[in-house]
Amino acid sequence: MTLDADQSDAAIRREHPVPVTPAIKRLMTGVPIMKAISLEEAVAMVPAKASVMVGGFMGVGTPERLLDEVVRQQKKGLALISNDAATPGKGVGKLFDAVLVSHLTASHIGLNPKAQQQMLTNQIAVDLIPQGTLVERIRAGGCGLGGVLTPTGVGTTVAEGKRQIEIDGKTFLLETALRAQFAFVHAFLADYLGNLAYALTARNFNPIMAMAADTVIVTAEHIVPVGVIAPDHVVTPAPLVDYLIANG
Amino acid sequence: MDAQTIIARRVARELRTGNLVNLGIGIPTLVANYVPPDLQVFFQSENGLIGTGPIPEQGMAHPLLTDAGGRPISALPGACTFDSAMSFGLIRGGHVDVTVLGGLQVDAEGHLANWMIPGKMVPGMGGAMDLVSGAKRVIVAMQHAAKGKSKIVSKCTLPLTSARPVTLVVTDMAVIGFHGGKATLLETAPGVGVAEVLAVTEAELVIPDTVPEMKL
């Protein structure tokens, strides 16, 4: 049986009516759906001793304003997950300046003498993890996986205390999934819905962490109307974003 | 020619058109300066870029475009950016053709130690363990000896970076390969004799009948 295009379209509309909810109407007319909140409100949600993932790589692509507010509100005893410890005064380095971290999970802290010193004096417990393993553990946490199998670290101190699994004659380490209560994410563009796009090398851990925390809080260099980020260029879909920090 | 220049020039000769290459911090970074102009090589920066270009002109740096050490870089035409999962998927997945890394020790079986000195320096391994585990060819670029002590040792005393042996070590005195699981002297630096190399090498080296001089 063949139908001409109009008949087919009309039939589909009858069978599958598309609901136009007030929210969709607002979206179609360009009225914002996600309300941006203040830094103060956002950080007030974070309790002391919270586990927090922070995007960025050596302070590039880090939500600096959120960290400044964490320092202002003196959130102590944080369990921080980030690629590195950045440098004093920059990115997550500010959290070590203010001695707010009690546990750090990272791949590299060598460029932050304060973090090193706090580790050597046992002020903070540090898990050093190969960078590729760290990002895959976070990715697993965000994707509903129990963990990943990686060849990285086999035969090194990293393998100590971990299960090793042989597959087709090759040995892998079982590395378990990593999640946190909060993810602090920095985007280049956020639209009124919360869709995110990133710039240049500031993407790094941000979109991966946006999947792996109970509450995702985002700062963006530019907040733009829906549609400015083309569907193909959205990296983090809006439903993953819980709070967008107001600009200006 | 100083030691670093010899090492960087010799390593650059290992690169081929079409290679995806990851350069570590230190001497490895210098390799980019000696890539012949007719060679089309893609440089990866593991913080999320393929197509790494030189340091931008004064006033042209962008805060969101840096290398893995956080220093400003530029991006060449055709460059692309990606997240850290993609970046390390490229590395671990065998898509990186050559990685060039610094070293503290390499032993007679080609094992590399380059990420910590217990009790002294514990910076973390960053991406080094993934690079050595996953790149197709792993080249270590380092001085042959430090403070008169051989860095080519019988067995690594420092914690290993990977159980997988490296492909090649290029020093200011020699090129050493590990084909067949044994350290083999492949080349000597200009003006350096085989005996001189042996005198400052702790590891036992296989010496082939002819050991050519490095071409730089």
Interface residues (C-beta under 8 A of the other chain):
Chain A: F57 M58 G59 V60 G61 N83 D84 A86 T87 A106 S107 H108 I109 G110 L111 Q116 M119 L120 L128 P130 Q131 G132 T133 V135 E136 R139 T150 P151 T152 G153 V154 G155 T156 T157 V158 F188 Y198 A199 L200 T201 A202 R203 N204 F205 N206 P207 I208 V235
Chain B: S45 E46 N47 G48 L49 H62 P63 L64 L65 T66 A68 G69 G70 A75 T81 F82 D83 S84 A85 S87 F88 G89 I91 R92 M121 V122 P123 G124 M125 G126 G127 A128 M129 D130 S133 G134 P159 L160 T161 S162 A163 R164
